[in-house]
Amino acid sequence: MGDDITPALDERTLVIANHQSTSDVPLLMATFNVKKGVLPNIMWIMDRLFKYTNFGAVSLIHQDFFIASGKSNRDRSLLDLKKHLTQSYIPRERKWMVLFPEGGFLRKRKEVSQRFAEKNNLPVLNNVTVPRVGAMKAIIDVLGSPDSLCSDGTRMMPSAVVEDEFARTATSQQEESQQQDDVSSTLINSEAINTDDCDNFKDSPFTKLNGKLSDCLEYILDVTIGYPNGKPLDLPNIMHGFRNPCQTYLFYRLYRSSEVPRDSESLTRWLYDRFFEKERLLEEFYRTGTFPCGSSATLPTVVQQDLLRFLLIHLFFITSTYVHYQLILMLINYSNVMYVYLLSNS
């Protein structure tokens, strides 16, 4: 439901979504799967712990980004994110990236978020949590403006520049982090970027002369995920299907990047406002069972999957698993034979 996101499908887009459970990711994957060209060109930003799961190796090969949580890792993680964008996301010509600004599941962060809201005179949220701004600010710093360009029109933010930026700001950020709690400390103290937006830059003589576009973000896609009665699916539900079938809603708000402020204070307020809006939307959803359509450009659409394609993919994975299992058995048997052979010769 919500805005028509067709214009963003083939453009650089940052997806931000509320985070309630493990099922958020496969649901987003299932939704993106039916949108041509999205999944092959997407980058996921996820907690570092997922690197050690069964899909961690795939994510490493795909060059998704694993972010380390905690105050002690904050500055280094944000610097690593900037480097990853310049060394992987841009060279690989990825289009979409997915970020969960809350930094964790609702049930885990709700209490901390409410204490932070009361302390800072913010609305106390029950259906979402106060978002962390650090990762989004890092993305905006790298992709939000076309001011750093090489002579050939490509982005000019190599690792040396990022390292220098980290060295300049590390001391001030360390002092500031001692005065902030777990939520507010994700803000980055960096200078505001006062440049023309990407739309204007595309039409600039410099861009036309070089024949290349900048690496700017074109859109911010704000996704609100709503589970019936506020009870999200969990990992056992996904694996075994214990729960009865239910209809999950994804509500879209699409923003041009030029609408999103660049400086820390304004960006923080903008992101907070998005999650305050999510709170109101989810309250309405839990009360009525649907999101308010308002003046959205599209009518609600049911996501339809290609069952034949799913069947072929699963057959491939099952066959692949069987083949790898047989290879492992062969290696074990071979090792045993060689071990016995060596013992007999000794």
N, C-alpha and C positions, 0 to 999 in steps of 0.2 A: 504494500500500500504506500501511498504518498506520492512524491515527485517522480516524474519521468526521468530515469537515469540513463536513457539511451545516449544522450550527448557525451557522457563520461566514459562509455564503454571502451573507446580506443584512445583515451587521453590519460595523462598522468593524473592519478586520483588517489587521495589519501582517504581511506575508509576508517571511520571511528565508530565504535559500537559499545553499548553497555555489556557487561560481562557478568553472567549469573551462574554458569556451570560449564562443565566440560563439553556439553552438547552444543554450545554456541559455535565452536569452530566447524564441526561437521555440518551443522545446519547452514552456515555461511557458505561452506564448500558446495553443498548441494544446490544452494541458490545460485551461486556463481557458475556452477557447472553447465547450466542451460543457457548461459550468456556467452556467446561465441567470443573466443579469444581472451577471456578474462583469466581463467585458471593458469594457462601456460605462461602468463605475463604478470603474475602476482608475487609479491613478497610479503611474508608473514613476519610480524615482530612478536616474539613469544618469550616466556620466561626461560632462563638458562636450564632449568631442570628438565625441560622437554628434550634437550639434546640427548639425554640418556634413556629415552623411551624407544619403543620399537620403530617409530617413524623419524627418530632423530637423525639417523644416517641419511635418509632421503632428504630431509630438510637441509642438512649440511651440503649435500650435493646440489640441491636447488638454490643454495646460498640465501636461505632465510636468515633472519637476524635473531640471535639469542641474547636477551638483555638480562643483566644481573640485577637483582633487587637488593634493597638495603642502602642505608645512608653511606656506608663505607665504600660502596661500589658505584654510587650515583654519578659522580663526575667522570670517572673513567668509562662507564657504560655509555654515557651520552656522547663522549668523544669517539668511542668505538662505533657508535651508530652513525655519526657523521662520516667517518672514514669508510664505513661499509656502503653508505649511499654513493660516495664518490668512486669507490673502487669496485663495486659490484652492481648496485641497483642501476646506476646510470650507464656504465659500459654494456651491461646486458640488455639495455633498453626495456627494462621492466616498465609496466604501466601502473598497475594498482599496488598499493601496500595496505596492510590491515593492522590497525593499532587499537588496543583496548586501553584507553587512558586511565581507567580506574586502577589498573595495576594488580588486579586480583579478583576473585569471586566476590559477589555481593555479600554472601553470608560470612566471609572472613573479614571483610573490611568495613562492614556496616557500622559497628560500634566505634571504631577509630574515626570514621568519617563523621559520625554524629557529634563526637566530642570536639572535633576540629571545627565543625559548623557552629556549635554553640560558643566556642572560644572566639571565633572571628565574626560573629553576628551574621552568619549565613543561614539560609533556610535549612532546617533539619530534614534530611532525605531518608525515605524508607524503602523506595523501590530501586534506587541507584545510589552510588556514593560520589562524594566530591572527587572529581578527576585530578590526576597528576598531569602537570603541564610540560614537564621536562622533555619527554621524547618528542612531543609535537613541536615544541619550540626548536629542538635540534633539527627536525625535518624542515621546518619553515626557514631556518637559517641557511640551510644548504640548497633547498629547492624553491624557496619562496620568492626569490628575486633574481633578475638577470644581470646583477651588477658586476659579477666576477667572471670575466670571459677571457679566453686566450685569443690570440690573433686569428685563429681559424674558426672562431665562433663556438668552441666547446667550452664547457665549464672549467673554471680555473680555481679548483679547491683541492689540491693534492694533499697527501698525508702530511707533508712538511708544514703546510699552512695550518692544517688542523692541529698538529702538535704544537705549533707556535701559539695558536689560540688557547690551547689548554694550558700552556705554560704561563701565559699572561693572566689567565683568570683563575687559576687553581687556588692561589692564596686567598683572594677575596671570597671565592665560593666556599672555601673551607671555613673561614670566619663566619660567613652567613649561615652555614649549615648547623653550627652550634646553637643558633638562636631559633631554629625552626623545627617543627615536629615532622613526623614521617610523611605527612601529606604535603604540607606547604613547602618542604625543602626541595621539591622537585622543580621549582621554578629556576630558570637560568637567568643570571644577571648578564645580559648582553645588550649591546647598543641597538636601538631601533633601526630597522632597515628602511630608509626613506628613498625608495626608488619607484619607478613606474611599474605597473603590474605587467603580467606576462602578455596580456592581450595587446597592450601598447607596444611592447617590445617586439612582438611578432611582425608588426608593421613598420618597424624602424628601418632606416636605410642600411644600418650596419648588418642587420639580419638578412635583408634581401641581397646585400652585396656578397655575403659569404654563403648564402644558400642553405643555411642551417638554422634550426630553431633552438631556443634555449632549453634547458633542462628544468624549467619551472613546473610546479604543480598547476594543473588547470582547474581541478575541482577538489572540494572536500565533500565526501559523502557521509552523512550522519545517519547511522542505522540504529533504530530502537527495536530490540528483540523482545517480543511479548509472549510468554507462555500462559496457557489457560490457568486462571486462578493463581497466578504468580508461582506456580510449582514447576520449575525447570526440569527437563530430563537430566539424568546423570549417566555415568559410564555404564553401570549395570543395565540400565534401561536400554541403552544403545546396543550393548552386546547381546542381550538376551530377550529384549522385548517384553519385560515383565508388565509394563504399564499398557493400558488400553491406548489405541491410536488417538492422537489429539492434533488439533490444528494450531500451528505456531505462526505468529504474524511477525513480519519484518516491515517496519515503517521507515520510509526514506525521506530525508531532507537533503537536497543537493544545493551546494553553494559554490559560486565561482571563487577562485583563490583570491581574486581582487577584493572580495568582500571580507576577507579574514585579516585582522590587524597583524602587524609584524612585531611590535615591541612587546616585551614580556607582560607588562601590566594589562594592556588592552587585550592581548591574546588570552591571558588568564581569565579575564572577565568574559570574553567571547565563549571560551570553552565551558566555563561555569554555567553560563546562560543556556548552553545546549543541554547540559545535564539537568538543570532546573526544568527545562522544557520536557525532557524525558520523564521526569518525575510526574509532571502533570499529565502527560500522555498515558503513562502506565496506570495512573490512578483512574483515568477514564476507561482504559482498556479493561482493567479488573472489575470495574463497576458495570460496564455494558457488554463486554465481550468482544469489542472491536475498537480500533483506533478511529478518532474523528477524521473524516475525509477532508473537511474544510474546503480550500480552493485548490486542492491537488490536481495536477494535470492528467492523471491517469486513474482509472477505476481499479479496485482491488483485483489482483490477478493470482490465480492458483499456479504454483510452480509445478510444472509437469516434467517428469524425468523420462528419458528414453530407456524403457525396461530392457529392450534387446541389447542395447549398448552396455547397460549394467551387468547383464548376464554374461556377455562376452568378456568383460573386464574381470569379473569374478572367476570365471573359468580360467582365464590366463593366470591370475594370482594363485589359484588352487594348484594348477599344473606347475607353475614356477616353484611353489613351496614343496611340492612332491619331488621335483627334480633336484632341488637343493638338499632335501632330506636324504635322498639316495646318494648324492655326491658326498655328503658328510659320512654316511655309513661306509662308503667305499674307502674314504680316507682313513677311517678308524680301523677297518679290516686290514687295509694295507699296512698301517702302522703296527698293528698286532703281528702280522706276518713277518715284517722286517725285524721286529723285536725278538720274536722267537728264532728267526734265522741267525741273528747276531749272537744270541745266547748259545745256540747250538754250535756255532763256529768257535766261540770262546772256550 
